[in-house]
Amino acid sequence: MKSSSSLLRRIIPLLISLVLLSCSSKKNEKSKVPEVRIKMTDGVELATDLYIPKGKRKYPTILIRTPYNKQAEAATAKGFRLFNIAVVVQDVRGKNGSGGEFYPFANERSDGLETLRWIRKQPWSDGTVCGWGGSYVGVTQWAVADSLNLMFPLLTGGNLYDFVYPDSLFSLHSALSWGVINASNSENKIPKDKLSSMMSVLPLSAADDSAIKDVRFLDDWITHEKADEYWQALNFRNLGRAQMVSIAGWYDIFLKAQLDDFMAAEKRDSGNSNKIIIGPWCHGSQGEENDYGGTKKTGNPAKLFLYAKNLLKGRKAQLPKPLRDSKYNLFVMERNEYVGSDIWPPSGTKITPYYIGPEGYLSKLPLNSSGSLKYNYDPADPYPSLGGTILGDGVGPARQNSNVTRTDQLVFEMKINDKPLTLLGPISATLWVSSDAACTDFITGIQDVFPDGKIINIQEGGVRLEKTEKGVPRQTEISVWSTGYQLNPGHRLRVFIASSWHPRYNRNLNNCQPLATGYEPVTAAQSVYYGDKMSSSINLPIFEDQNSNKGNY
């Protein structure tokens, strides 16, 4: 998801090198790109640019359908055309040059299928069509995934409920900011401070009104809290039949959804040639700058361009180094290299519980004593999210030091001594908790404390609890998403537990009021239990292979 075509290029770095490649190949190419208007069954015409190689042969085709102005894809399209690949770039319904009303995702399947039928009838088409692009453009691939021959989804997901309600928590910042900006006819003129203040408006149904007139699709997103029929119509995950090269980011808003998409495809056909690459990428500009060794370590995106070309032409192709050319190609941050695996999690990963206790206790050994740790959560002063899996500026890795002094959290730490602690796979938390609120949230995050005191987030996740009995402990499982991250000797692993992570997630008001209309915040007394039969733990994906020294973590 992005706010504009310029942001598209910034948040999907894989496309930047494609621009450079095509521009350097033919700097003086000035051929006019023909535009056609493809008429849908209901009469709406979609503005479409055609990049067709010269000659009278039939060619495979790249299809790019975008809400961010088709002209922004010109460099990518020209790059593919140099290799005798036709490219069709289309403004989606209701955006830029296309007719009709823009309602996110709702028309992408029907319009996409009609466009595919049109392409395959053209004299220059050999019938083979590959989807290409990221974020919303990736969703347009998933919407017609049963009719494509090849897919290259980048930083995207096939089930839109997972974007708006990851783990049933409303994705406040990402959903609200993207929705307001893309509903506006003057996208870049909405001040950042207005977007920021919008996140604190109650009730939530009025939040968009503070920045722009009422946005119908945002009202629908907020009203439909559960994965009901509304969201089922926007779930394209099980349509995937084409060969897929999926490109994800450890700090991306779609990470969990993209892994679920890929594993669903594997479940349908585990013997296929699908591949996934997960790199150190986020959906915007980093909060704490880190190139993780540069393209020498993370890979050169332009080489993926050539890889796609070979696949589309039916040639044998291998993922370029430093990628491992495995089914799962997983970058380990701070170790700055890829690990290859044919299964998820990798065979070298062991999910290991680390138990928590008083005075910051964090260890593989559970405590003999038992008890509870307490804090108060006030929705009027929610625990701030800094960076992480949101979209925009200052996301992904970011300094967390400003949150250290907050009292509405529990903190646990463990020193990394003589060997690295490598995390590669899904993180979770098994917590025994209670609250005096009938409805509330619990959030867990893991962080890296550097020797100089800098604290950088690794991953976070949360869970919404309903119908709790006052003061009665209950066991709950929290998905803290996945990571590929190495904590090096001299660092400390830091774990925090809180009840908000705002505005990444919408704050729970602790009163069980509906998301759209709730407006009365109530302070909650929270308890997390340890020891005996109620041992709470953080479950870490400890990875060891031939490149790591055995240790006692």
C-alpha positions in Angstrom: 0.0 0.0 0.0 1.3 3.4 -0.8 0.2 7.0 -0.9 1.5 7.9 -4.3 3.6 6.6 -7.2 6.7 8.3 -5.9 6.3 6.5 -2.6 5.8 3.3 -4.5 9.4 3.6 -5.8 10.7 4.5 -2.4 9.1 1.6 -0.5 9.8 -1.1 -3.0 13.5 -0.8 -3.6 13.5 -3.8 -5.9 12.0 -1.6 -8.6 14.6 1.1 -8.4 17.2 -0.9 -10.2 14.7 -1.7 -12.9 14.4 1.9 -13.6 18.2 2.3 -13.8 18.5 -0.8 -16.0 16.0 0.4 -18.6 17.2 4.0 -18.6 20.8 2.9 -19.1 20.0 0.4 -21.8 18.4 2.9 -24.2 18.8 6.5 -23.0 17.5 8.0 -26.2 14.4 5.9 -26.7 11.5 8.3 -27.2 8.9 6.1 -28.9 5.4 7.2 -28.1 3.5 4.7 -26.0 0.0 4.0 -27.4 -2.9 4.2 -24.9 -6.0 2.2 -25.4 -9.2 2.2 -23.4 -10.4 -1.3 -22.6 -14.1 -1.4 -22.0 -15.4 -3.6 -19.2 -18.7 -5.4 -19.4 -20.5 -2.6 -17.4 -19.2 0.0 -19.9 -16.5 1.5 -17.7 -13.3 2.1 -19.7 -9.8 1.5 -18.2 -6.9 3.6 -19.4 -4.1 1.2 -20.5 -0.6 1.8 -21.9 0.9 -0.7 -24.3 4.6 -1.4 -24.5 4.8 -3.8 -27.4 8.2 -4.9 -28.9 8.8 -4.0 -32.6 8.1 -6.9 -34.9 5.2 -9.2 -35.9 5.9 -12.1 -33.5 3.9 -13.1 -30.5 5.3 -12.3 -27.1 4.8 -13.1 -23.5 3.2 -10.3 -21.5 3.8 -8.5 -18.2 0.6 -7.1 -16.7 0.8 -4.2 -14.2 -2.5 -2.8 -12.8 -2.0 0.2 -10.5 -3.9 2.9 -8.7 -0.8 5.0 -8.6 -0.7 6.3 -12.2 0.3 4.0 -15.0 2.9 6.5 -16.3 5.0 5.8 -13.1 5.6 2.3 -14.5 7.1 3.5 -17.8 10.7 2.7 -16.9 9.9 -0.8 -15.7 7.8 -1.5 -18.8 10.5 -0.2 -21.2 13.0 -2.4 -19.4 11.0 -5.6 -20.0 10.2 -4.5 -23.6 14.0 -4.5 -24.4 13.9 -8.3 -23.9 11.0 -8.8 -26.3 8.4 -8.9 -23.6 5.1 -7.0 -24.1 4.0 -4.9 -21.1 0.4 -3.8 -20.4 0.1 -1.1 -17.7 -3.4 -0.1 -16.6 -4.9 2.5 -14.2 -7.4 0.6 -12.0 -11.0 1.6 -12.0 -11.7 5.1 -10.7 -8.0 6.2 -10.6 -6.1 8.6 -12.9 -7.2 8.0 -16.5 -9.7 5.2 -15.9 -13.4 5.6 -15.5 -15.7 4.4 -12.7 -15.6 4.7 -8.9 -12.5 3.7 -6.9 -13.4 1.3 -4.1 -10.2 -0.5 -3.0 -9.8 -4.1 -4.1 -13.5 -4.7 -4.9 -13.3 -4.6 -8.7 -9.8 -6.0 -9.2 -10.9 -9.5 -9.9 -13.6 -8.8 -12.5 -11.6 -6.0 -14.1 -8.4 -8.0 -14.1 -10.0 -11.1 -15.7 -11.5 -9.0 -18.4 -8.2 -7.3 -19.1 -6.5 -10.8 -19.3 -9.1 -12.0 -21.8 -8.4 -8.8 -23.9 -4.6 -9.4 -23.8 -4.8 -13.0 -24.9 -7.0 -12.0 -27.9 -4.3 -9.6 -29.2 -2.2 -10.5 -32.3 1.0 -9.8 -30.4 0.2 -12.1 -27.4 1.4 -15.6 -27.1 -1.1 -16.2 -24.3 1.5 -16.2 -21.5 0.9 -13.5 -18.9 2.9 -12.7 -15.8 1.8 -10.4 -13.0 4.3 -7.9 -11.7 4.4 -5.3 -8.9 4.1 -4.7 -5.2 1.7 -3.6 -2.5 -1.7 -2.7 -4.1 -0.3 -3.7 -7.4 0.5 -7.1 -5.9 -3.1 -7.4 -4.7 -4.2 -7.0 -8.3 -2.1 -10.1 -9.2 -3.6 -12.1 -6.4 -7.1 -11.2 -7.6 -6.5 -13.0 -10.8 -4.0 -15.5 -9.6 -5.9 -18.5 -11.0 -5.6 -17.0 -14.6 -1.9 -15.9 -14.6 1.0 -18.1 -15.8 3.6 -16.5 -13.5 3.4 -14.1 -10.5 5.9 -11.7 -8.9 4.1 -10.4 -5.8 6.3 -7.9 -4.0 5.5 -6.7 -0.4 1.9 -7.6 -0.7 -0.8 -10.0 0.4 -3.7 -12.1 -1.0 -6.1 -11.7 2.0 -7.0 -8.1 2.7 -8.4 -8.8 6.1 -4.8 -9.7 7.1 -3.7 -6.2 6.2 -6.5 -4.3 7.9 -6.9 -6.6 10.9 -3.6 -8.5 11.5 -4.3 -11.0 14.3 -7.7 -9.3 14.7 -6.1 -6.0 15.8 -7.1 -3.0 13.7 -4.1 -1.7 11.7 -4.9 1.9 12.6 -1.9 3.8 11.1 -1.6 1.9 7.9 -5.3 1.5 7.1 -6.3 5.0 8.1 -3.5 7.0 6.5 -3.5 5.0 3.3 -7.3 5.2 3.1 -7.5 8.9 3.6 -4.6 9.7 1.3 -5.9 7.5 -1.5 -9.5 8.8 -1.1 -8.3 12.3 -1.6 -8.1 14.0 -4.9 -5.2 16.1 -3.6 -3.1 13.3 -2.1 0.0 15.2 -1.1 -1.8 18.2 0.2 -3.0 16.6 3.4 -0.6 17.9 6.1 1.3 15.3 8.1 0.2 16.8 11.4 -3.4 16.3 10.4 -2.8 12.7 9.5 -1.0 12.2 12.8 -3.7 13.8 14.9 -6.3 11.8 13.1 -5.0 8.6 14.8 -6.2 9.9 18.2 -9.8 10.9 17.2 -12.7 9.1 19.0 -14.9 7.6 17.9 -12.9 6.0 15.2 -15.7 6.4 12.7 -15.1 10.1 12.8 -11.3 9.9 12.4 -11.3 10.2 8.6 -13.6 13.2 8.8 -11.0 15.2 10.7 -8.7 15.1 7.6 -11.1 14.7 4.6 -14.8 14.2 4.0 -16.3 10.8 4.9 -14.6 7.9 3.2 -17.1 5.1 2.5 -14.6 2.2 2.3 -12.9 3.2 5.5 -16.3 3.2 7.3 -16.8 -0.3 5.9 -13.4 -1.4 7.1 -14.0 -0.1 10.6 -17.5 -1.5 10.8 -16.5 -5.0 9.7 -14.3 -6.0 12.6 -14.6 -9.8 12.0 -13.6 -11.8 9.0 -17.1 -11.9 7.7 -18.6 -12.1 4.2 -17.4 -8.6 3.4 -13.7 -9.7 3.9 -14.3 -13.1 2.3 -15.1 -11.3 -1.0 -11.6 -9.7 -0.7 -9.7 -12.9 0.1 -7.8 -14.1 -3.0 -5.3 -16.3 -1.2 -6.7 -19.6 -2.4 -6.8 -18.5 -6.1 -3.0 -19.0 -6.5 -2.2 -21.6 -9.2 0.6 -19.9 -11.1 4.3 -20.3 -10.5 5.2 -17.7 -7.9 8.3 -15.8 -6.9 7.2 -13.9 -3.7 9.3 -11.1 -2.4 8.7 -10.1 1.2 10.3 -7.9 4.0 10.9 -8.7 7.6 9.6 -5.3 8.6 6.8 -5.2 6.0 3.1 -4.7 6.8 2.3 -7.7 4.7 4.9 -10.1 6.1 2.6 -12.5 8.0 0.0 -12.5 5.2 2.7 -13.1 2.6 4.1 -16.0 4.4 0.5 -17.4 4.8 -0.1 -16.9 1.1 3.0 -18.8 0.2 2.4 -21.7 2.6 -1.2 -22.0 1.3 0.3 -22.4 -2.2 2.7 -24.9 -0.9 -0.1 -26.9 0.7 -1.9 -27.1 -2.6 1.2 -28.3 -4.4 4.4 -28.8 -2.3 6.3 -30.1 -5.4 6.0 -26.8 -7.3 8.8 -24.4 -8.2 7.5 -21.5 -6.1 10.1 -19.4 -4.3 10.0 -16.8 -1.6 12.6 -14.2 -0.7 12.4 -12.3 2.6 14.8 -9.5 2.9 15.5 -6.6 5.4 12.8 -4.4 3.8 10.0 -2.3 5.1 7.0 -0.5 3.6 8.6 3.0 3.6 11.7 4.8 4.8 13.6 3.3 7.7 13.5 4.9 11.1 17.1 3.9 11.8 19.2 3.8 8.7 20.8 0.5 8.0 21.7 -1.0 4.6 22.6 -4.4 6.1 25.8 -4.6 4.0 24.4 -3.1 0.8 23.4 -4.9 -2.3 26.5 -7.1 -2.1 24.8 -8.8 0.9 21.0 -8.2 0.2 21.2 -8.8 -3.5 21.0 -6.7 -6.7 17.4 -6.1 -7.6 18.3 -5.7 -11.3 19.3 -9.4 -11.4 15.8 -10.4 -10.3 14.6 -8.5 -13.4 16.7 -10.8 -15.6 15.5 -13.8 -13.6 11.9 -12.9 -14.3 12.7 -12.5 -18.0 14.1 -16.0 -18.2 11.2 -17.6 -16.4 8.7 -15.8 -18.6 10.4 -17.1 -21.7 10.4 -20.7 -20.3 14.2 -20.9 -19.7 15.9 -22.4 -16.8 16.8 -19.8 -14.2 18.5 -19.7 -10.8 18.1 -17.0 -8.2 21.2 -14.8 -8.4 23.7 -14.8 -5.6 23.8 -13.9 -2.7 20.4 -15.5 -2.7 20.5 -19.3 -2.1 18.1 -20.4 -4.9 16.1 -22.3 -2.4 12.4 -22.4 -1.9 12.8 -20.1 1.1 15.6 -17.5 0.8 15.8 -15.8 4.2 18.0 -12.8 5.0 19.4 -12.7 8.5 19.8 -9.1 9.6 23.0 -8.1 11.6 24.5 -11.3 10.3 23.9 -9.9 6.8 23.6 -13.1 4.7 20.9 -15.3 3.2 20.0 -18.7 4.6 18.4 -21.2 2.2 15.7 -23.7 3.2 13.2 -26.0 1.5 10.9 -25.9 4.6 9.5 -23.3 7.0 10.7 -22.8 9.6 14.2 -24.0 8.5 15.4 -27.3 9.7 18.1 -25.6 11.8 15.5 -23.7 13.8 14.2 -24.9 17.1 11.3 -23.1 18.8 12.6 -22.5 22.3 10.6 -21.1 25.2 12.3 -18.4 27.4 10.5 -17.9 30.6 9.9 -14.6 32.3 9.9 -13.6 35.9 10.4 -10.7 38.4 13.3 -8.2 38.1 13.5 -8.7 34.4 14.2 -12.4 34.5 14.4 -14.1 31.1 15.8 -17.6 30.7 15.3 -21.0 29.3 14.9 -22.3 32.9 11.5 -21.7 34.4 11.4 -20.3 37.9 10.6 -22.5 40.9 8.7 -19.7 42.5 5.4 -18.3 41.2 3.5 -15.0 41.2 2.4 -12.2 39.0 3.7 -8.9 37.6 1.4 -5.9 37.3 1.0 -2.7 35.4 -1.8 -0.3 34.5 -2.9 0.5 31.0 -4.6 3.8 30.3 -6.0 4.1 26.7 -5.8 7.9 27.0 -2.0 7.6 27.1 -1.3 4.5 24.9 2.2 3.0 24.6 3.7 4.5 21.5 4.7 2.4 18.5 8.1 3.5 17.0 8.9 2.1 13.6 7.9 -1.5 13.0 5.5 -3.0 10.5 3.6 0.1 9.3 3.8 2.1 6.1 5.2 5.6 5.6 8.3 7.4 7.0 10.4 6.3 9.9 9.2 2.6 9.8 11.0 -0.7 10.1 14.0 -0.6 12.4 13.7 2.4 14.7 15.1 3.6 18.1 13.0 2.6 21.1 14.9 4.4 23.8 12.2 7.0 24.4 9.9 4.3 25.7 12.3 3.0 28.4 10.9 5.1 31.2 7.3 4.2 30.7 5.6 2.4 33.6 2.8 0.8 31.6 5.0 -2.1 30.5 6.9 -5.1 31.8 10.5 -5.5 30.6 12.8 -8.6 30.6 16.4 -8.8 29.4 19.1 -11.4 28.6 22.8 -10.7 27.9 24.3 -12.2 24.7 27.7 -13.5 25.8 30.2 -15.4 23.7 28.2 -16.5 20.7 25.5 -14.9 18.5 21.9 -15.6 19.1 20.3 -16.1 15.7 16.5 -15.9 15.3 15.0 -17.3 12.1 11.4 -18.2 12.0 8.1 -17.4 13.8 8.2 -15.8 17.2 5.3 -16.2 19.7 4.5 -15.7 23.3 2.6 -17.9 25.7 1.2 -15.7 28.4 -0.9 -16.3 31.4 -2.7 -13.0 32.0 -5.7 -11.4 33.8 -7.3 -8.0 33.7 -10.0 -6.1 35.5 -11.4 -5.1 32.1 -13.8 -7.3 30.2 -12.1 -6.5 26.9 -8.4 -5.6 26.5 -5.2 -6.2 24.6 -1.8 -7.6 25.3 1.2 -6.7 23.1 4.6 -8.3 23.1 7.8 -7.1 21.3 11.4 -8.2 21.2 14.3 -5.8 20.7 18.1 -5.6 20.4 20.0 -3.5 23.0 23.3 -2.5 21.4 26.5 -2.1 23.5 26.2 1.7 23.1 22.7 1.6 24.7 20.8 2.0 21.4 17.6 -0.1 21.4 16.2 -1.3 18.0 12.9 -3.2 17.5 13.0 -6.6 16.0 9.4 -7.6 15.9 6.0 -7.1 17.7 2.6 -8.7 17.8 -0.5 -8.7 19.9 -3.9 -10.3 20.8 -7.3 -9.0 21.6 -9.0 -10.6 24.6 -12.8 -10.5 25.1 -15.0 -11.7 27.9 -12.3 -11.9 30.4 -13.3 -12.6 34.0 -12.0 -10.0 36.4 -8.8 -11.1 38.0 -9.1 -14.7 36.7 -5.9 -15.9 34.9 -6.2 -17.2 31.3 -3.6 -18.6 28.9 -3.3 -16.7 25.6 -1.1 -17.2 22.6 0.4 -14.2 20.9 1.8 -14.2 17.4 4.9 -11.9 17.4 5.3 -12.5 13.7 8.6 -13.8 12.2 12.1 -12.5 11.8 15.6 -13.2 10.5 17.8 -11.4 13.0 21.1 -12.0 14.8 21.9 -10.6 18.2 25.7 -10.4 18.5 27.9 -10.8 21.6 27.8 -7.8 23.9 24.2 -7.1 23.0 21.1 -7.8 25.1 17.8 -9.3 24.1 15.0 -7.1 25.4 11.4 -8.2 25.7 8.5 -5.9 26.6 4.9 -6.6 27.4 2.3 -3.8 27.2 -1.3 -3.4 26.3 -1.0 -1.0 23.4 1.3 -0.3 20.4 -0.3 2.9 19.0 -0.8 3.9 16.3 0.5 0.6 14.7 -2.6 -1.0 16.3 -5.7 0.7 17.4 -5.8 1.2 21.2 -8.3 -1.0 23.1 -10.5 1.3 25.2 -11.1 -1.6 27.7 -14.9 -1.2 27.6 -16.0 -3.7 24.9 -17.6 -0.9 22.8 -17.6 -1.5 19.0 -14.5 -0.3 17.2 -16.4 2.3 15.1 -18.4 3.9 17.9 -16.3 3.4 21.1 -15.2 6.7 22.7 -14.9 6.1 26.5 -11.4 5.0 27.5 -11.2 3.1 30.8 -8.0 2.3 32.6 -7.3 -1.4 33.2 -5.2 -3.2 35.8 -3.2 -5.9 34.0 -1.4 -9.0 35.4 1.1 -11.4 33.8 1.8 -14.6 35.7 5.0 -16.7 36.0 6.2 -20.0 37.5 4.4 -23.1 38.6 1.4 -24.1 36.4 1.2 -20.6 34.9 4.6 -20.1 33.3 4.6 -17.3 30.8 7.2 -17.5 28.0 8.5 -15.9 24.9 9.0 -18.6 22.3 12.1 -17.8 20.1 13.1 -19.5 16.8 16.7 -20.3 17.7 18.7 -21.1 14.5 21.9 -23.0 14.4 23.8 -24.2 11.3 27.3 -24.9 10.2 28.1 -21.2 10.3 27.2 -20.8 14.0 28.9 -22.0 17.1 27.0 -24.2 19.5 26.0 -22.5 22.7 23.7 -22.6 25.6 21.0 -20.1 24.5 
